């Protein structure tokens, strides 16, 4: 069974965590996680400055978004995990209602009708928030039931995951829909699902893929799949982005061409060079060593997140912290693989490095939840 050692070990660790000097912060801030996040933010602004050709207005917006995210993170961390557990169903219901509202009055951006622009409020993307609301509800549902989950519990967990994911797919935002679905799936995996169920589900997904491609996939989705297998079938159209990205990554070599000297990005050969394909800019200017440095920063945050999940004080906290950390890993992995040509392009930015607004704030919400899980006293609900 998946993750049974994770569940047992974290349960044992909670009995001994006081002996390792793990004293909660009075401000409910986890210092190692905060340091890792700040280092990523600083490095992100450094890379974005080059990727945007020194656009100071863009940098100010990015820095402002990060500052707002920090404030939100601190605010989220001040509430105990028991608060989030008790409000999980309400937040999920509200999230579904807003996703339905987006279908009627949403604003279309880059082909996706996934933004709300309400009077007196800045425009935002409600689907981003579901990356945390969905795992919160699934963890709430499974934590109070016998583990590993039985078939009926898996069925209802799947419904909780598929409803918001389906609504986001209808908004034509496949990348976010995949992230939302994976955030819920990670909770199910950590709850101890049996291997035969995982393998059966994977086989069923593979068998259903041709039918989805033939009958359900839209034309742009089919082009992405075909381009993934052969970018040179349309080198000046659908395959242009990934071809130029691979050229930039390869030309950077081990040491790179130097800060601000990337020809592919500064001569505008790489579209979306400050969003989805910013890793190509980093690889061209700083080479393999620059990419490895970024990976080390990500690993620092990920290791801390897994530690928080392992040391969590109750099942809900363990499942939620594990899902948040794995979702962050999946975010990083998919973008890096996408830019390198190892996965189809699905429009996911590189966390805390790419330009973004709502996405940055939602990342900080996740970090705030991790800090809440780690720094508050034991939840009243075991």
Order of alpha helices (4+ residues) and beta strands (2+ residues): alpha-alpha-alpha-alpha-beta-beta-alpha-alpha-alpha-alpha-alpha-alpha-alpha-alpha-alpha-alpha
